[in-house]
Amino acid sequence: MKIDLPMGADPGILYRAGEKIGARVEVAGGSEVRTRDAGQRIRFDARIQPLHPDHYRSRGYNGRRLNAVCWHGHREWMRAIYKAHPDAVIRTALATYRGAKHFEDTHEDTIREGLSGSQTCTCDE
């Protein structure tokens, strides 16, 4: 996924948000970009992977654990980023979230695709 943070923002928030949910975060990039809607930003590519066997971990259709953070884990990771930078822009395969308010208003719509019939997770939600 791609994350646009305001100029001068500390990219360490991406790692700290991962620690909060128990996930390893890989970050690349950090290049300056000019966006039409948000002006000058710093863009990062990020990938998160679960560290714990049963915490925010996706499961395949056969019940086996996947090396992937589930929809719920991604949601909590993004909430932690938005808490520090409410105007961040996060682009995923399912949606583009333009700030904290837009994220909270629209992210629930992606659960149908984020937890398809062939995939479940270890969460109680």
Buried (B, 14 or more C-beta within 10 A) or exposed (E): BBBBBBEEBEBEBBBEBBEEBBBEBEBEEEEEEEEEEBEEBBBBBBEBBBBEEEBBBBBEEEEEBEEBBBBBBBBBBBBBBBEBBEBBBBBBEBBBBBBBEBBBEEBEEBBEEBBEEEBBBBBEE
